[in-house]
Amino acid sequence: MSVESLPKFTGPAARLWAKLPREMRKLYISNVWCKNCGSRVAITDFTGTVRDGNLLLVGLCIECHGDVATVIEMP
């Protein structure tokens, strides 16, 4: 999945995601904790929503395809 594509992002989430510099977006999607793998992995097939003013990405671990999520705190 391209860092630039926004599959299944809500409108507010897409706007927050677009505000992040490209290198930061790459870092966020390549550094998600997977409890099954016990390590940091990349997230794939992710969606984006806004929760409490922060960006929530929910998707699949690129290694084991288990569920993963990360919260990106927005200023």
N, C-alpha and C positions, 0 to 999 in steps of 0.2 A: 504494500500500500504506500502510496506517495504521501509525504508529509503535507503536501499541498492539497490533497483531496480531503473533502469533508463529508464523508458518508454519514448520514443519520445524525448530524449535529443540529441541535435546535438553533433558531436564529440568534438568540443571545450568546449561546456557546460558540457559534461560528464567529461572531464579532470579537469575543474575547480571545479566541484562538488566533485570529488574524492580527491582533494587536501584539502578539508575542513575536520576537525576532525569529527568523527561520532556524537559526542554530539552536535557539532555546527549544523550539518545537521538536527538533530532532533529538535533543537531549532528553526531553520528557518522554517521548515514545520509545526510547531505547534504554530506559532506566526505570523499569517497573518491577516491584517485588512479586515473585511467584512463590506461593507457599508450597506448591507441589514440587517445584524444582529446587527450592531452598536457595534461590539466588536472584540476582537482578537480570531481567530479560527484556526483550522488546515486546510491545503490545501490538497486536494486529486485529483487524476487523473491529475497530473500536468505534464507539459512539461518544458523543459529547453533550453534556447538559450542564446547567448552572445550578449549584446547590449552595445556599447561604452566601452568595456572591463569589464563590470560587468555581473553577472549572473542574468538572468530574469526567474523567475518561474511563469507560468500561469496555473491556474487550477480552481477547484471548491471548494467552501466552504463546509466543512464536515457537517455543520448544515443545511443550506438552499439550498445548491447546486447551489448558484449563482456564477457568475464569480468573481475570485479574482486573484491578482498578487502581487508579491513582487520582489524587486530588491536587490540583495546581492552585495554590493560594494566590489570589489576585490582590494587588495593592488597592 
